[in-house]
Amino acid sequence: MSDAYDYFREHAIAAIRKARALPPGRTKQKQRTVARVYHLLSREAALAPNVHHLDDFRVARQLERQIGR
């Protein structure tokens, strides 16, 4: 992964796969939201440099870790 677009896209793919494996419910909805955030970040990264989006990425990662608990 050479740039932010690829990095965010891989996280989005992994998050959606994780959401698909979860049973229906609140946890699955949260995981899908995390996947959407990663997807939006990857789309923005494709258009312009997104160093200022790192905080958004960190928040999404933190939420994803909390879902796993």
N, C-alpha and C positions, 0 to 999 in steps of 0.2 A: 504494500500500500504506500504509494508515493505521495499522495496529497490528502488534504482534508476530506474531499469528496469521497474518495475510496474508503477512508477510515470510517466516516459517518455511515456510509452505505452498508458496509459490512456489519456495523452495529445494528442498523435497522433490520437487516436480514436476520441476524441472530435473534433479535428481540421478537420479531414476528413469528419465527419458528418456535420460540419458547412459548409465546402466547397460544399458538395453535395446539401445543401439547397440553396446555392446562385445561382443566374441566371448566364448564361454564360457571360464571360467577364474577364477583367483584375483583378477584385477583387477575382474572383473564382480561377484564376491562382495563385495569391499571397497566398491565403489561402491553396491551395494544396501544394505550396512550403513549407509553414510553417509545414504542416502535414508531409512532407517528412523529414524535419529537425528533428522533434520529433522522427520519425521512426528510422532515422539513429542514433540518440542519444540513443534510447532504445536498438538498436542492439549492439552498442559499450558498453553500460552499462552491457549487458549480458555477455560480454567477460572479462571485467576487471573493476575495480573501476574507476569511471570517475569524480572525484572531479574537475578535470581541465576542464570538459565540462560544468560546471555551467554557465560560461560566454556565451557559445553558447546558452544555454537554455534561459538565460535572454534576449539575443538579439532576439531570436525567439518569446518570449512572448511579447517583445516591438513591434515587427513588427505586431504580431497578433492584438494587441491593436490598432495600427494605421490603420489597415485594417477596423476595426469596426467603425471608425469615418466617 
